[in-house]
């Protein structure tokens, strides 16, 4: 999962760690992870993250 998440350019290691710890199942949960971040993750990238998480859970 980590390797696939690293392919998404905007994600930093701390984001990847948070995603793995939380395993968000929908867009609302994923948005919570980025609520206090300066980085802007596109909706397409968010969909990719959710797809990756679902593949591994």
N, C-alpha and C positions, 0 to 999 in steps of 0.2 A: 504494500500500500504506500509506503514511504517513497519508493522510487517513482511511482506513478504521480504522486502528489508533487514531487520535486519538478516534474515536467511543466507544471503550471508556473509561469514566470513570476507572477506577483506574490506568490506564497513564500514566506520566509520560514526558517526552521521553527520558530516559535509558533507560527500559524499551523504548521504541519503537526507539531506536538499537541496543540490544542484540539485539532480535528481528530487525531487519533484517540486522545483522552475522552472527548465528548461523543464521538461517532454520531454527528448530526444526521437525523433522518429526513428532515425537510428544510425548506428554504428559511423558515423562521428561526430554527435552531442554528443554522449556519450564519445567519445575519447577526445573531447574538455574539458570535465569536469575533466579528469584525466591527462591532458597534463602537468601540473605543479606539480603533486603529486609524491611523492617518492614510494608510494605503487603501486604494479603491480597487476592489475586485469586481470585474464585470459579471453580469448575470450569466453569461456563457461559461465563464470559469467557475462560478458557483455551481452551475449544473454539472460540470465535469467533476467537481469535488464530490457532490452527492452521488454521482454515478460510481465513482471509485469506492466510496464508503459502502455503498449498497453491494458492490461486487464482493467485498471482503467480509461482510457481516451476514 
